[in-house]
Amino acid sequence: MKKWTFYMLLIATLLFGSVIGVNLFRQHKIEEFLANRPEQEFPVTATQVQAVDWVPVIEAIGFIEPNQGVTVANESAGVIDKIAFNSGTNVEEGQPLVMLDSSVEKADLKSAEAKLPAAQAKYKRYQGLYKKGSVSKETLDDAEANFFSLKSDIDSLKATIDRREIKAPFAGVVGIRNVYLGQYLQTGTDIVRLEDTSVMRLRFTVPQTDISRISLEQQVDIFVDAYPDIPFQGSITAIEPAVSVQSGLIQVQADIPNSDGKLRSGMFARANIILPTMENQVTLPQTAITFTLYGDNVYIISEQDGVKRVKQQVVKVGERVRDIAHILEGVKPGDMVVTSGQVRLSNDAKVRVVESDATTPPTETPML
């Protein structure tokens, strides 16, 4: 029994020893392979930093407004007798747009004007008779009151007739009319939209910290989604004198010439307030910047003994405009900076600069 136990322990020891020995041998071979393996080289794309002129901007958003805009409505109720405009056309200031039926008022006006000469003659005759003492002062006063009352009635009827003729308050473009010939209009009915689009306006807000950087007549570039690559140039024409207590923002208004009629009221727009140009500045593609919890970083390529290696460098980023970032600290002109392939890099990693056409669109769309 004791011999059997001894042999079993011996066999178990040999088995466990062989397993441990095989593992140690394998680990040794792996370490030997890794030690003798050539250093891995990572392909990256890179760009050389150059000093350029940078135009800083203050970015804002807002909505396009017309120079003047109003929804034309009627002051008096009545039936439309005539429509004197077509939808979408230009109209002049004072041009009649819609005429309401005013036949009754015109008839009353003719009646009052017919009575005016007699009332005027009676008033003048009583003036002469009063000077001679033939009529009393009360009779003269009654004749005077009748005459001037009739003149006032005539003026009132003319104003009523004029109010029933709806005119354009300013020159501009009318939209699509909302009324029809013969329609009865209640007071205040919306007839058509009228806008002066020769000059458009953009109202936006900027933080109070930027008040010292803006001024009247300062250039503003405006971008709208309908023409994303076309900057519409305008200038600041008004700055609100008070800062909003709730938000800490200040309202600014810019005027944009619109002779070609491309801008329409209500458009969402992005504004870039142009600031003085800064010379000899460093800019990088935003793809070159990696974002970590410790800040923004880039990889700078340096050559040592004919081998290109990278070093991670913390940078301070200023403004970002589309795919370009303004670098304030950390990179200088002449540095070679990695623009893609950073995900596998670390300090002192060996790299190989390659050309990349990953962002170049194919000449032909592949068949699905």
SULGIPE-V169046 format. One record per residue. RES is the residue in one small letter. BURIAL is + if it has 9 or more other ideal C-beta (glycine too) atoms within 8 Angstrom, else -. Layout:
res->[RES:RES]
burial->[BURIAL:BURIAL]
This chain:
res->[m:k:k:w:t:f:y:m:l:l:i:a:t:l:l:f:g:s:v:i:g:v:n:l:f:r:q:h:k:i:e:e:f:l:a:n:r:p:e:q:e:f:p:v:t:a:t:q:v:q:a:v:d:w:v:p:v:i:e:a:i:g:f:i:e:p:n:q:g:v:t:v:a:n:e:s:a:g:v:i:d:k:i:a:f:n:s:g:t:n:v:e:e:g:q:p:l:v:m:l:d:s:s:v:e:k:a:d:l:k:s:a:e:a:k:l:p:a:a:q:a:k:y:k:r:y:q:g:l:y:k:k:g:s:v:s:k:e:t:l:d:d:a:e:a:n:f:f:s:l:k:s:d:i:d:s:l:k:a:t:i:d:r:r:e:i:k:a:p:f:a:g:v:v:g:i:r:n:v:y:l:g:q:y:l:q:t:g:t:d:i:v:r:l:e:d:t:s:v:m:r:l:r:f:t:v:p:q:t:d:i:s:r:i:s:l:e:q:q:v:d:i:f:v:d:a:y:p:d:i:p:f:q:g:s:i:t:a:i:e:p:a:v:s:v:q:s:g:l:i:q:v:q:a:d:i:p:n:s:d:g:k:l:r:s:g:m:f:a:r:a:n:i:i:l:p:t:m:e:n:q:v:t:l:p:q:t:a:i:t:f:t:l:y:g:d:n:v:y:i:i:s:e:q:d:g:v:k:r:v:k:q:q:v:v:k:v:g:e:r:v:r:d:i:a:h:i:l:e:g:v:k:p:g:d:m:v:v:t:s:g:q:v:r:l:s:n:d:a:k:v:r:v:v:e:s:d:a:t:t:p:p:t:e:t:p:m:l]
burial->[-:-:-:-:-:-:-:-:-:-:-:-:-:-:-:-:-:-:-:-:-:-:-:-:-:-:-:-:-:-:-:-:-:-:-:-:-:-:-:-:-:+:-:+:+:+:+:-:+:-:-:-:-:+:-:+:+:+:-:+:-:+:+:+:+:+:+:-:+:-:-:+:+:+:-:+:-:+:+:+:-:-:+:-:+:-:+:-:-:-:+:-:-:-:+:-:+:+:+:+:+:+:-:-:+:+:-:+:+:-:-:+:-:-:+:+:-:-:+:+:-:+:+:-:-:+:+:-:+:+:-:-:-:-:-:-:-:-:+:+:-:-:+:+:-:+:+:-:-:+:+:-:+:+:-:-:+:+:-:+:+:-:-:+:+:+:-:+:-:-:-:+:+:+:+:-:+:-:+:-:-:-:-:-:+:-:-:-:+:-:+:+:+:+:+:+:+:-:+:+:+:+:+:+:+:+:-:+:-:+:+:-:-:+:-:-:-:+:-:+:+:+:+:+:-:-:-:-:-:-:-:+:+:+:+:+:+:-:+:-:-:-:+:+:-:-:-:-:+:+:+:+:+:+:+:+:-:+:-:-:-:+:+:-:+:-:+:-:+:+:+:+:+:+:-:-:-:+:-:-:+:+:+:+:+:+:-:+:+:-:-:-:-:-:-:+:+:+:+:+:+:+:-:-:-:-:-:+:+:+:+:+:+:+:+:+:+:+:-:+:-:-:-:+:+:+:+:-:-:+:+:-:-:-:+:+:+:+:+:+:+:+:-:-:+:-:-:-:+:+:+:+:+:-:-:-:-:-:-:-:-:-:-:-:-:-:-:-]
